[in-house]
Amino acid sequence: MTVTGNGLTFVALLVGAVLLDSLGRPRPIGRIGRSPAGLWLTIWLTTTTFGLFLALCGSVGVAAALTLALAALLTLASNAKHSMLGEPLLFSDLALVGAVFRHPQFYLSAIRVWQRVAVIVAALVLLTGLAWLSVADLPAHLAGLALFLASLAAGGLGLGAPPLRRLMRVPDAYNDVLKHGLLPTVLLYWLRWRTIPDPPPVRDRGRRAMHDAPELVVIVQCESFADPVALFGDPSLALPALARATETAWRWGRLEVSGFGAYTMRTEYGVLFGRSETELGFRRYDPFLTALGEPSYALPARLAAASWRSLFLHPHDMRFYGRDRIMPAGGFAELVGEDRFAAPLPGQGRYVTDAAMADEIIALARDAAGPTLLYAVTIENHGPWASSGAAGESDLTQNYLRLLANSDAMLATLIDRLGALKRPAMLVFFGDHRPSIPGATAPGGDRHTPYVIMKFDRSGRLVPGDRARADLTPAELHHIVLDDILGEPIRV
C-alpha cells in the first residue's frame, strides 16, 4: 500500500470512529456530534489503538479494521446495556467480563440475538485479524510502535492540560456520554476513579443506649423484588404478605435504589456499608471494587465492638462480586454459601428457592446464642424468566410474577416464624432492584423497590410504628438499622 493509500486509510479510520461514536446511546439531539473535547479524545484514543494494532500486525488495513471492530464492539455492548438497564457502558463493567464467562445465564439471556451475533462477529474480526492477517513488515511494525508511543505522550500532555483536567469531575454518566461520547467517558471516569483515596476508618461517637434494642437482626436482600402494582399498574397483582407487612411495619416505604435490572452490588453496598453515592463519587458505579479499602464502615464491623456475631447467607458462588473476600473483611464471622443448600428440584426453577432460604435463616436464628446479625441475599427470582427456550413478553412476566409470589411467601414465613422465637428481633426486607423484562419493563422513570422493617418484642408481638411512609436510600437504611441496634449517636 502506498503512503497516500495509508494516509487515506487512516483518515477513513478517524471518520469511521467518529461516525461510530455518533451511533452510541444516548445520542445528541438537536446538534451535530459531541463536544470538541470529546471529539479530541475520540480521535486520540482511535489513533493510539491504531498504533498499537499496527505495531502488532504490521498491516495498515488490518490495524484500521481491528480498531474499528473494537470500537464497534464497545458501542454495541454499550447500546445493549443502555436498552436493558438505562445506562451506557462504564469502566466498571469491564471488571465483570470474567463473570460473563463464569455465569453467562446472568448476562447473555437479556441480550437480543442479533446483538449477540454482532458482538461475536466483531470479536472474531479482532482475533482473526491478529492471528492470520499479520505481516512481517518490520518498518510497518516500527511505525506503529512509534505512533503508539507518540500518541501516548500527546495524550498524557492533553489529559494534564486544564481543559481536560476540569472535564467530568462529578459523575453523571448519562449526560457525559451524551455530551462527550462513550470512549472519552469510559476513559476519564476510570482515571477519576483511580485517584479517589480510601476514606479514613470510621470512628463511632458515643451513642445513647436503647432500652428496646433488638438481640437478633435479619436483613433479607430479595432478588428483583418489586411491587407488581407499581411495575404493571394492576391493583389485582398486589402481594398479600407485602401489604400485611406494610400495615404492621415499624417502618416502611420506597427504597430509592440507583440501578435498574442489575447492579445488586450498589444496593447491597449501601445497606451494608452506609456510604452514600455522593460520598462514593466515581466509586458509586461498582462500590464492591473498592470495598476492601473501607471495611470499618461495614455493618458487621461496627456491630462487632458491641459483641455481635454476623453471618452472611447467599446460595451462590461467593466469588461473584468478590463477596468471598469483601464479607469477611467487613466483619462477617461466617459465610453460608451454596454448599449449605440442596439444588432446586425439577420444576422449582434455576436457583435455590426462597423457601429454602427462609428455612436456613430461621434455623440459624433459632440457634443464635448471643446478639446476631443474619444478612441474606436471595437468588430465586433472578432472571432470565423464560422457563425454557424462547419466551414472549407475557410468558416472561408470568414467570416473574410466579417467582415474585414465592418471595412474598418468604416474607410471610419470616414474619410468622421470627415472632414465634419470642425474642427482641428486627426483620429488614427489601428488593435490590426492579427486573428488566424485555417488552414489559423499561429503565426510564421510577426505580424504587419496597422495603419494610418489622420489630418484635420479647413476647414475639410486632412493635407498631407511626405507619407513615418513609422513603430511604440504601445508605440511609443502613443508618436506621445501625442506630436502632446501638442507639443514636450523641450529637456534640
Backbone hydrogen bonds, N-H to C=O, Kabsch-Sander energy under -0.5 kcal/mol:
donor,donor_aa,acceptor,acceptor_aa,energy
6,N,2,T,-2.7
7,G,3,V,-2.4
8,L,4,T,-2.5
9,T,5,G,-2.3
10,F,6,N,-2.3
11,V,7,G,-2.4
12,A,8,L,-2.7
13,L,9,T,-2.2
14,L,10,F,-2.2
15,V,11,V,-2.4
16,G,12,A,-2.7
17,A,13,L,-2.5
18,V,14,L,-2.1
19,L,15,V,-2.4
20,L,16,G,-2.7
21,D,17,A,-2.3
22,S,18,V,-1.6
23,L,19,L,-0.7
23,L,20,L,-1.4
24,G,21,D,-1.4
33,G,31,R,-0.5
35,S,179,K,-2.4
39,L,35,S,-2.8
40,W,36,P,-2.5
41,L,37,A,-2.3
42,T,38,G,-2.4
43,I,39,L,-2.4
44,W,40,W,-2.6
45,L,41,L,-2.8
46,T,42,T,-2.1
47,T,43,I,-2.5
48,T,44,W,-2.7
49,T,45,L,-2.3
50,F,46,T,-2.6
51,G,47,T,-2.6
52,L,48,T,-2.0
53,F,49,T,-2.5
54,L,50,F,-2.6
55,A,51,G,-2.2
56,L,52,L,-1.5
57,C,53,F,-2.9
58,G,54,L,-2.3
63,A,59,S,-2.7
64,A,60,V,-2.4
65,A,61,G,-2.3
66,L,62,V,-2.9
67,T,63,A,-2.2
68,L,64,A,-2.3
69,A,65,A,-2.5
70,L,66,L,-2.4
71,A,67,T,-2.1
72,A,68,L,-2.8
73,L,69,A,-2.5
74,L,70,L,-2.3
75,T,71,A,-2.3
76,L,72,A,-2.8
77,A,73,L,-2.3
78,S,74,L,-2.4
79,N,75,T,-2.7
80,A,76,L,-2.5
81,K,77,A,-2.2
82,H,78,S,-2.7
83,S,79,N,-2.2
84,M,80,A,-1.7
85,L,81,K,-3.4
86,G,81,K,-0.6
86,G,82,H,-1.5
87,E,81,K,-0.6
93,D,90,L,-1.4
94,L,90,L,-0.6
94,L,91,F,-1.1
95,A,92,S,-0.9
96,L,93,D,-1.7
97,V,94,L,-1.2
100,V,96,L,-1.6
101,F,97,V,-1.1
102,R,98,G,-1.9
103,H,99,A,-2.9
106,F,103,H,-1.7
107,Y,104,P,-1.3
108,L,104,P,-2.2
109,S,104,P,-0.6
110,A,107,Y,-1.2
111,I,108,L,-1.4
116,R,112,R,-2.1
117,V,113,V,-2.5
118,A,114,W,-2.4
119,V,115,Q,-2.3
120,I,116,R,-2.4
121,V,117,V,-2.7
122,A,118,A,-2.5
123,A,119,V,-2.4
124,L,120,I,-2.6
125,V,121,V,-2.3
126,L,122,A,-1.9
127,L,123,A,-2.3
128,T,124,L,-3.1
129,G,125,V,-2.1
130,L,126,L,-1.7
131,A,127,L,-2.5
132,W,128,T,-2.7
133,L,128,T,-0.9
133,L,129,G,-0.8
135,V,57,C,-3.2
137,D,135,V,-1.5
138,L,136,A,-0.8
140,A,137,D,-0.6
141,H,137,D,-2.2
142,L,138,L,-2.7
143,A,139,P,-2.5
144,G,140,A,-2.4
145,L,141,H,-2.2
146,A,142,L,-2.6
147,L,143,A,-2.5
148,F,144,G,-2.7
149,L,145,L,-2.6
150,A,146,A,-2.6
151,S,147,L,-2.5
152,L,148,F,-2.3
153,A,149,L,-2.2
154,A,150,A,-2.5
155,G,151,S,-2.8
156,G,152,L,-2.4
157,L,153,A,-1.9
158,G,154,A,-2.6
159,L,155,G,-3.2
160,G,156,G,-1.3
161,A,157,L,-0.6
161,A,158,G,-0.9
164,L,161,A,-0.6
165,R,161,A,-2.4
166,R,162,P,-2.0
167,L,164,L,-0.7
169,R,166,R,-0.5
176,D,172,D,-2.5
177,V,173,A,-2.5
178,L,174,Y,-2.1
179,K,175,N,-2.1
180,H,176,D,-3.3
181,G,176,D,-0.6
181,G,177,V,-1.5
185,T,181,G,-1.3
186,V,182,L,-2.6
187,L,183,L,-2.4
188,L,184,P,-2.6
189,Y,185,T,-2.5
190,W,186,V,-1.7
191,L,187,L,-2.3
192,R,188,L,-2.7
193,W,189,Y,-2.6
194,R,190,W,-2.1
195,T,191,L,-0.9
195,T,192,R,-0.6
196,I,193,W,-1.3
204,D,202,V,-0.5
208,R,488,E,-2.4
209,A,207,R,-0.5
213,A,210,M,-0.9
215,E,424,P,-2.6
216,L,424,P,-1.1
217,V,372,T,-2.6
218,V,426,M,-2.9
219,I,217,V,-0.5
219,I,374,L,-3.1
220,V,218,V,-0.5
220,V,428,V,-3.4
221,Q,219,I,-0.6
221,Q,376,A,-3.3
222,C,220,V,-0.9
222,C,430,F,-3.3
223,E,221,Q,-0.5
225,F,222,C,-1.6
226,A,224,S,-0.6
231,L,227,D,-2.0
232,F,228,P,-2.9
233,G,229,V,-1.9
234,D,228,P,-0.5
237,L,234,D,-2.0
238,A,235,P,-1.6
243,A,239,L,-2.4
244,R,240,P,-2.4
245,A,241,A,-2.8
246,T,242,L,-2.5
247,E,243,A,-1.7
248,T,244,R,-1.4
249,A,245,A,-1.2
250,W,453,I,-2.5
251,R,453,I,-1.6
253,G,451,Y,-1.8
255,L,449,T,-3.8
256,E,254,R,-0.7
256,E,472,L,-3.1
257,V,255,L,-2.0
261,G,434,R,-1.7
266,R,263,Y,-1.2
267,T,263,Y,-1.0
268,E,264,T,-2.7
269,Y,265,M,-2.6
270,G,266,R,-2.2
271,V,267,T,-2.3
272,L,268,E,-2.4
273,F,269,Y,-3.6
274,G,269,Y,-0.7
274,G,270,G,-1.5
276,S,274,G,-0.5
280,L,276,S,-1.9
281,G,277,E,-1.7
283,R,280,L,-1.9
284,R,281,G,-1.7
285,Y,282,F,-0.6
286,D,283,R,-0.8
289,L,286,D,-1.8
290,T,287,P,-0.9
293,G,290,T,-1.8
294,E,291,A,-2.1
297,Y,294,E,-1.6
298,A,295,P,-1.4
299,L,272,L,-2.6
301,A,330,G,-1.3
302,R,298,A,-1.9
303,L,299,L,-2.0
304,A,300,P,-1.8
305,A,301,A,-0.6
306,A,303,L,-1.7
307,S,304,A,-2.0
308,W,303,L,-1.5
309,R,371,P,-2.4
311,L,373,L,-2.7
312,F,334,E,-2.5
313,L,375,Y,-3.2
314,H,336,V,-2.6
316,H,314,H,-2.0
320,F,317,D,-1.6
322,G,319,R,-2.5
323,R,318,M,-0.5
323,R,320,F,-1.3
324,D,318,M,-1.9
325,R,322,G,-1.5
326,I,322,G,-2.7
327,M,323,R,-1.9
329,A,325,R,-1.6
330,G,326,I,-1.9
331,G,328,P,-1.4
332,F,327,M,-2.2
333,A,310,S,-2.4
334,E,310,S,-1.0
336,V,312,F,-3.6
336,V,334,E,-0.5
337,G,335,L,-0.8
338,E,316,H,-0.8
340,R,337,G,-1.9
341,F,338,E,-1.5
348,Q,345,L,-2.6
357,M,353,T,-1.6
358,A,354,D,-2.5
359,D,355,A,-2.0
360,E,356,A,-2.1
361,I,357,M,-2.7
362,I,358,A,-2.4
363,A,359,D,-2.2
364,L,360,E,-2.4
365,A,361,I,-2.6
366,R,362,I,-2.7
367,D,363,A,-1.5
368,A,364,L,-0.8
368,A,365,A,-0.6
372,T,215,E,-1.9
373,L,309,R,-2.5
374,L,217,V,-2.9
375,Y,311,L,-2.7
375,Y,373,L,-0.5
376,A,219,I,-3.3
376,A,374,L,-0.6
377,V,313,L,-2.8
378,T,221,Q,-2.1
378,T,376,A,-0.5
382,H,379,I,-2.0
396,L,392,G,-2.5
397,T,393,E,-2.4
398,Q,394,S,-2.5
399,N,395,D,-2.5
400,Y,396,L,-2.3
401,L,397,T,-2.7
402,R,398,Q,-2.1
403,L,399,N,-2.1
404,L,400,Y,-2.6
405,A,401,L,-2.0
406,N,402,R,-1.1
407,S,403,L,-1.8
408,D,404,L,-2.3
409,A,405,A,-2.2
410,M,406,N,-1.8
411,L,407,S,-1.9
412,A,408,D,-1.9
413,T,409,A,-2.4
414,L,410,M,-2.6
415,I,411,L,-2.2
416,D,412,A,-2.2
417,R,413,T,-2.8
418,L,414,L,-2.3
419,G,415,I,-1.7
420,A,416,D,-1.4
421,L,417,R,-0.5
421,L,418,L,-1.0
422,K,419,G,-1.3
425,A,456,F,-1.6
426,M,216,L,-2.3
427,L,454,M,-2.9
428,V,218,V,-3.1
429,F,427,L,-0.5
429,F,452,V,-2.4
430,F,220,V,-2.2
431,G,450,P,-1.4
432,D,222,C,-1.7
437,I,435,P,-0.8
440,A,437,I,-2.6
441,T,437,I,-2.4
449,T,255,L,-1.8
451,Y,253,G,-2.0
452,V,429,F,-2.2
453,I,251,R,-3.0
454,M,427,L,-3.0
456,F,425,A,-2.8
457,D,461,R,-2.5
460,G,457,D,-2.0
463,V,455,K,-3.2
465,G,249,A,-1.0
466,D,250,W,-0.6
470,A,252,W,-2.8
472,L,254,R,-2.4
477,L,473,T,-2.1
478,H,474,P,-1.8
479,H,475,A,-1.6
480,I,476,E,-2.0
481,V,477,L,-2.2
482,L,478,H,-2.7
483,D,479,H,-2.5
484,D,480,I,-1.7
485,I,481,V,-1.8
486,L,482,L,-2.7
487,G,483,D,-1.8
490,I,206,G,-3.4
491,R,489,P,-0.6
